[in-house]
Amino acid sequence: MTRYTVLPVDPAVLKELRIADDAGRPCAPYTVTDDDAGSPLRCCLRPTRPGERIALVSYAPLRRWAAAGGALPGAYDEQGPVFIHAEECEGFTPGDGYPFDRPGALRTVRRYDARGHIAGGRLLEIPADATTGFDAAFDEAFSDPDVVLVHVRALEYGCFFFEVRRPSTEPR
């Protein structure tokens, strides 16, 4: 069981991204083939499967978070590619571990403060016990009282996987 709540892309945001992405481009759905199955979906936080209709869209997670809370991330605002289902899907169902937790994979755990500015980060090589590894990385991030939000990103491409927000009560 994970100690932190993982947040996929919000369903209301997905509805917007399925029309036009955060770079202003129209959504261009396509069907997943056997060769390109396995890409990480940010709507339901699982890999793609052959035959599914998906889209690769530009997403600005910090911009979306900042707009909802009145923060001004300035130059820290960035957008990048994410895969989503082309139509509404079942969404994310939390399980026993964190999404995309393949041992040995490299992730960036990037921290943000209430202004939406980067407040540090770290590289995480996912250990064999991935849940314990992620929990420790999030414990470390939220030990800084200024950190309110963490983005988990792929090291190779820098793309956003999911976010974790400061819990209302610190886990111990």
Secondary structure as GFF3:
##gff-version 3
##sequence-region A 1 172
A	DSSP	beta_strand	6	7	.	.	.	ID=ss1
A	DSSP	alpha_helix	11	17	.	.	.	ID=ss2
A	DSSP	beta_strand	30	31	.	.	.	ID=ss3
A	DSSP	beta_strand	53	59	.	.	.	ID=ss4
A	DSSP	alpha_helix	61	69	.	.	.	ID=ss5
A	DSSP	three_ten_helix	74	76	.	.	.	ID=ss6
A	DSSP	beta_strand	80	85	.	.	.	ID=ss7
A	DSSP	beta_strand	106	113	.	.	.	ID=ss8
A	DSSP	beta_strand	118	125	.	.	.	ID=ss9
A	DSSP	alpha_helix	130	142	.	.	.	ID=ss10
A	DSSP	beta_strand	147	154	.	.	.	ID=ss11
A	DSSP	beta_strand	160	165	.	.	.	ID=ss12
###
